[in-house]
């Protein structure tokens, strides 16, 4: 038996329960992990509350897609992984099928990556989702190159911080947007070339400052975690032929398409989900090689705001929903 986090109804953090369950044996194409640390993602809070893009299919339900641990057992057909190997999981599977909020968890082998010796469990549970999202969107989908400028909102999120580091490694210039001045210094330390506090600045002034910082051309890429009506203002910051990538929906409001009525040059606009990378073996292979090289060189690192233990999962989810964090929240799993 093993301890796992389950919920029997939709709701707030208080619906989460620690229960004893049978972890099961890995089936074909699966592995079982002894989980050491779990990276929390907003998708889990949305899934728990019934507001995620995928509904909960059955109760009791599990949670979690991002973890670090050690392989205990492998199922039939698994060849590149073996018991005793240090690994991380990437969010490439449904929480209706698997969940890593547990002492032990069975997950698809296709969503497991080897963890370098220099990467500890906490970092291994915090680094993959942010960097896979940033790399997949900006490099694979957006074609970011040296000399480009990327504007990003929700810049203090784990994805935002990964974007700052990724842009710097590629020779691009990141401009961070944040709602309050409280996180300005942290964003500058993490590599932002400029920080614009949107709560103190009109949308028109934000666009003017972006154009000023880019010699008048605008940003080749705008990376939007918020969506909603604000995409119209973000579109004004895009350079001719540039791309507005929408990867989140924090606003919770309908998102218009910024059309020709804006009088803008040609604009590419597309949505992006990290699953485009995590569920494509070739893209995942390229992304893993790129991120691993950054980790080994020291160019990339996980920014962990705070850790909790598994028994504090309710408090961890409350903190997740507070939006007070800069970077990732990680839950450790004592054994």
C-alpha positions as semicolon CSV with decimal commas, in nm:
position;residue;x (nm);y (nm);z (nm)
1;X;0,000;0,000;0,000
2;X;0,102;0,362;-0,051
3;X;-0,024;0,705;0,050
4;X;-0,186;0,904;-0,229
5;X;-0,383;1,228;-0,260
6;X;-0,742;1,171;-0,377
7;X;-1,055;1,382;-0,404
8;X;-1,413;1,254;-0,402
9;X;-1,587;1,572;-0,521
10;X;-1,506;1,892;-0,706
11;X;-1,414;2,192;-0,496
12;X;-1,141;2,394;-0,330
13;X;-0,818;2,270;-0,172
14;X;-1,013;2,132;0,123
15;X;-1,149;1,840;-0,087
16;X;-0,801;1,683;-0,107
17;X;-0,751;1,376;0,113
18;X;-0,453;1,154;0,198
19;X;-0,558;0,790;0,164
20;X;-0,394;0,447;0,152
21;X;-0,420;0,284;-0,191
22;X;-0,263;-0,003;-0,384
23;X;-0,008;0,154;-0,621
24;X;-0,047;-0,135;-0,864
25;X;0,201;-0,295;-1,098
26;X;0,311;-0,121;-1,419
27;X;0,139;-0,249;-1,730
28;X;0,283;-0,257;-2,083
29;X;0,461;0,068;-2,160
30;X;0,444;0,185;-1,796
31;X;0,680;0,225;-1,501
32;X;0,625;0,258;-1,127
33;X;0,809;0,536;-0,945
34;X;0,902;0,592;-0,585
35;X;0,810;0,960;-0,586
36;X;1,049;1,199;-0,411
37;X;0,910;1,539;-0,512
38;X;0,607;1,676;-0,698
39;X;0,584;1,996;-0,900
40;X;0,250;2,175;-0,865
41;X;0,082;2,324;-1,171
42;X;-0,225;2,542;-1,210
43;X;-0,385;2,272;-1,425
44;X;-0,421;2,059;-1,112
45;X;-0,616;2,326;-0,926
46;X;-0,839;2,368;-1,232
47;X;-0,891;1,990;-1,263
48;X;-0,973;1,961;-0,892
49;X;-1,231;2,240;-0,913
50;X;-1,392;2,123;-1,239
51;X;-1,266;2,414;-1,451
52;X;-0,998;2,236;-1,653
53;X;-1,020;2,171;-2,028
54;X;-1,064;1,802;-1,942
55;X;-1,340;1,709;-1,694
56;X;-1,297;1,459;-1,411
57;X;-1,436;1,129;-1,539
58;X;-1,468;0,937;-1,213
59;X;-1,429;0,962;-0,834
60;X;-1,220;0,918;-0,635
61;X;-0,987;1,112;-0,863
62;X;-0,611;1,156;-0,856
63;X;-0,393;1,456;-0,934
64;X;-0,053;1,545;-1,068
65;X;0,162;1,498;-1,377
66;X;0,505;1,636;-1,281
67;X;0,734;1,455;-1,038
68;X;1,085;1,334;-0,971
69;X;1,177;1,000;-0,824
70;X;1,337;0,661;-0,877
71;X;1,203;0,379;-1,093
72;X;1,094;0,077;-0,889
73;X;0,954;-0,146;-1,163
74;X;0,902;-0,145;-1,540
75;X;0,626;-0,301;-1,746
76;X;0,645;-0,507;-2,062
77;X;0,793;-0,338;-2,363
78;X;0,988;-0,074;-2,169
79;X;1,349;-0,083;-2,288
80;X;1,521;0,250;-2,217
81;X;1,434;0,271;-1,846
82;X;1,529;0,040;-1,561
83;X;1,477;-0,002;-1,186
84;X;1,697;0,225;-0,976
85;X;1,716;0,497;-1,241
86;X;1,668;0,860;-1,131
87;X;1,399;1,020;-1,345
88;X;1,147;1,300;-1,386
89;X;0,800;1,284;-1,537
90;X;0,669;1,533;-1,790
91;X;0,300;1,629;-1,814
92;X;0,210;1,419;-2,117
93;X;-0,078;1,213;-1,977
94;X;-0,431;1,265;-1,847
95;X;-0,494;1,300;-1,475
96;X;-0,795;1,075;-1,534
97;X;-0,550;0,794;-1,610
98;X;-0,252;0,859;-1,381
99;X;-0,160;1,084;-1,089
100;X;0,174;1,150;-0,920
101;X;0,048;1,306;-0,595
102;X;0,155;0,991;-0,408
103;X;0,443;0,806;-0,247
104;X;0,440;0,566;-0,543
105;X;0,285;0,614;-0,885
106;X;0,246;0,427;-1,211
107;X;0,300;0,647;-1,519
108;X;0,356;0,598;-1,894
109;X;0,720;0,538;-1,982
110;X;0,681;0,779;-2,274
111;X;0,639;1,061;-2,020
112;X;0,955;0,977;-1,822
113;X;1,295;1,138;-1,877
114;X;1,627;1,045;-1,721
115;X;1,745;1,291;-1,457
116;X;2,109;1,410;-1,466
117;X;2,311;1,330;-1,154
118;X;2,353;1,700;-1,084
119;X;1,975;1,759;-1,071
120;X;1,817;1,686;-0,733
121;X;1,462;1,569;-0,678
122;X;1,316;1,913;-0,598
123;X;1,470;2,068;-0,908
124;X;1,380;1,761;-1,114
125;X;1,015;1,807;-1,020
126;X;1,019;2,178;-1,101
127;X;1,214;2,221;-1,421
128;X;1,049;2,026;-1,702
129;X;0,702;2,172;-1,745
130;X;0,826;2,535;-1,752
131;X;1,113;2,474;-1,992
132;X;0,922;2,236;-2,219
133;X;0,646;2,496;-2,247
134;X;0,884;2,782;-2,321
135;X;1,097;2,580;-2,564
136;X;0,804;2,422;-2,746
137;X;0,621;2,751;-2,791
138;X;0,903;2,990;-2,865
139;X;1,154;2,769;-3,049
140;X;0,950;2,491;-3,211
141;X;0,630;2,688;-3,283
142;X;0,756;3,047;-3,283
143;X;1,098;3,000;-3,440
144;X;1,271;3,238;-3,196
145;X;1,623;3,340;-3,306
146;X;1,911;3,546;-3,175
147;X;1,827;3,915;-3,194
148;X;1,453;3,863;-3,153
149;X;1,254;4,030;-2,877
150;X;0,992;3,838;-2,678
151;X;0,731;4,009;-2,458
152;X;0,581;3,789;-2,187
153;X;0,312;3,842;-1,927
154;X;0,266;3,642;-1,605
155;X;0,644;3,675;-1,603
156;X;0,690;3,561;-1,241
157;X;0,529;3,223;-1,311
158;X;0,754;2,921;-1,354
159;X;0,700;2,933;-1,732
160;X;0,771;3,306;-1,735
161;X;1,099;3,262;-1,549
162;X;1,201;2,976;-1,779
163;X;1,127;3,202;-2,077
164;X;1,364;3,468;-1,943
165;X;1,648;3,216;-1,921
166;X;1,570;3,050;-2,253
167;X;1,564;3,384;-2,434
168;X;1,900;3,477;-2,284
169;X;2,056;3,146;-2,390
170;X;1,939;3,199;-2,749
171;X;2,054;3,560;-2,767
172;X;1,701;3,702;-2,766
173;X;1,578;3,996;-2,556
174;X;1,298;3,930;-2,303
175;X;1,066;4,211;-2,188
176;X;0,862;4,109;-1,883
177;X;0,515;4,237;-1,801
178;X;0,398;4,215;-1,439
179;X;0,092;4,358;-1,267
180;X;0,266;4,510;-0,963
181;X;0,611;4,643;-0,883
182;X;0,660;4,385;-0,605
183;X;0,823;4,133;-0,841
184;X;1,026;4,377;-1,053
185;X;1,365;4,313;-0,890
186;X;1,319;3,935;-0,896
187;X;1,243;3,947;-1,269
188;X;1,549;4,159;-1,341
189;X;1,765;3,914;-1,145
190;X;1,626;3,626;-1,352
191;X;1,726;3,790;-1,677
192;X;1,455;4,031;-1,791
193;X;1,605;4,307;-2,007
194;X;1,319;4,535;-1,904
195;X;1,023;4,504;-1,667
196;X;0,700;4,695;-1,736
197;X;0,450;4,718;-1,448
198;X;0,115;4,701;-1,624
199;X;-0,084;4,804;-1,316
200;X;0,089;5,140;-1,322
201;X;0,092;5,187;-1,701
202;X;-0,181;5,225;-1,965
203;X;-0,196;4,963;-2,243
204;X;-0,099;5,228;-2,496
205;X;0,205;5,325;-2,292
206;X;0,311;4,959;-2,260
207;X;0,299;4,921;-2,639
208;X;0,492;5,247;-2,682
209;X;0,766;5,128;-2,447
210;X;0,795;4,796;-2,630
211;X;0,832;4,973;-2,962
212;X;1,084;5,213;-2,812
213;X;1,288;4,921;-2,678
214;X;1,287;4,753;-3,021
215;X;1,380;5,050;-3,234
216;X;1,020;5,097;-3,339
217;X;0,962;4,755;-3,494
218;X;0,783;4,577;-3,206
219;X;0,844;4,229;-3,066
220;X;0,890;3,929;-3,291
221;X;0,713;3,717;-3,029
222;X;0,454;3,791;-2,762
223;X;0,396;3,505;-2,515
224;X;0,054;3,534;-2,350
225;X;-0,055;3,336;-2,044
226;X;-0,367;3,547;-1,980
227;X;-0,574;3,561;-2,303
228;X;-0,913;3,736;-2,294
229;X;-0,970;4,091;-2,421
230;X;-0,610;4,187;-2,343
231;X;-0,487;4,013;-2,660
232;X;-0,593;4,322;-2,854
233;X;-0,343;4,535;-2,659
234;X;-0,075;4,268;-2,689
235;X;-0,125;4,255;-3,066
236;X;-0,020;4,619;-3,087
237;X;0,325;4,518;-2,961
238;X;0,394;4,259;-3,233
239;X;0,641;4,337;-3,512
240;X;0,526;4,296;-3,875
241;X;0,513;3,923;-3,944
242;X;0,563;3,847;-3,576
243;X;0,366;3,597;-3,368
244;X;0,131;3,623;-3,072
245;X;0,138;3,287;-2,889
246;X;-0,145;3,226;-2,640
247;X;-0,062;2,942;-2,399
248;X;-0,285;3,015;-2,099
249;X;-0,624;3,156;-2,008
250;X;-0,574;3,316;-1,667
251;X;-0,830;3,589;-1,747
252;X;-1,112;3,336;-1,776
253;X;-1,273;3,558;-2,041
254;X;-1,343;3,500;-2,412
255;X;-1,049;3,579;-2,638
256;X;-1,114;3,787;-2,952
257;X;-0,904;3,766;-3,265
258;X;-0,724;4,098;-3,321
259;X;-0,833;4,162;-3,677
260;X;-0,753;4,415;-3,946
261;X;-0,959;4,681;-3,772
262;X;-0,652;4,749;-3,559
263;X;-0,467;4,877;-3,862
264;X;-0,175;4,649;-3,779
265;X;0,073;4,484;-4,015
266;X;0,035;4,111;-4,080
267;X;0,002;3,923;-3,750
268;X;0,032;3,553;-3,675
269;X;-0,174;3,438;-3,377
270;X;-0,194;3,082;-3,248
271;X;-0,267;2,892;-2,932
272;X;-0,007;2,661;-2,782
273;X;-0,019;2,377;-2,534
274;X;0,279;2,204;-2,380
275;X;0,123;1,872;-2,486
276;X;0,234;1,953;-2,842
277;X;0,586;1,881;-2,715
278;X;0,521;1,625;-2,443
279;X;0,317;1,390;-2,666
280;X;0,537;1,411;-2,976
281;X;0,841;1,179;-2,935
282;X;1,064;1,376;-3,173
283;X;0,978;1,717;-3,030
284;X;1,022;1,582;-2,678
285;X;1,361;1,435;-2,773
286;X;1,480;1,770;-2,909
287;X;1,338;1,963;-2,614
288;X;1,493;1,726;-2,359
289;X;1,834;1,757;-2,525
290;X;1,810;2,136;-2,527
291;X;1,692;2,167;-2,166
292;X;1,941;1,911;-2,037
293;X;2,228;2,100;-2,201
294;X;2,110;2,417;-2,030
295;X;2,088;2,246;-1,693
296;X;2,434;2,097;-1,724
297;X;2,588;2,430;-1,827
298;X;2,412;2,624;-1,551
299;X;2,222;2,841;-1,798
300;X;1,891;2,688;-1,686
301;X;1,769;2,621;-1,336
302;X;1,442;2,568;-1,158
303;X;1,319;2,861;-0,954
304;X;1,145;2,713;-0,650
305;X;0,943;2,958;-0,445
306;X;0,846;2,726;-0,159
307;X;0,828;2,360;-0,064
308;X;0,565;2,169;0,133
309;X;0,548;1,806;0,244
310;X;0,287;1,567;0,106
311;X;0,088;1,587;0,429
312;X;0,052;1,963;0,369
313;X;-0,108;1,926;0,027
314;X;-0,415;2,133;0,120
315;X;-0,196;2,422;0,234
316;X;0,017;2,384;-0,079
317;X;-0,290;2,419;-0,303
318;X;-0,409;2,721;-0,110
319;X;-0,072;2,884;-0,167
320;X;-0,085;2,785;-0,535
321;X;-0,414;2,973;-0,571
322;X;-0,283;3,281;-0,386
323;X;-0,064;3,381;-0,683
324;X;0,194;3,508;-0,432
325;X;0,472;3,282;-0,559
326;X;0,766;3,365;-0,781
327;X;0,846;3,040;-0,956
328;X;0,747;2,685;-0,870
329;X;0,581;2,526;-0,568
330;X;0,717;2,179;-0,492
331;X;0,580;1,913;-0,257
332;X;0,838;1,673;-0,111
333;X;0,753;1,311;-0,029
334;X;0,924;1,171;0,281
335;X;0,994;0,795;0,279
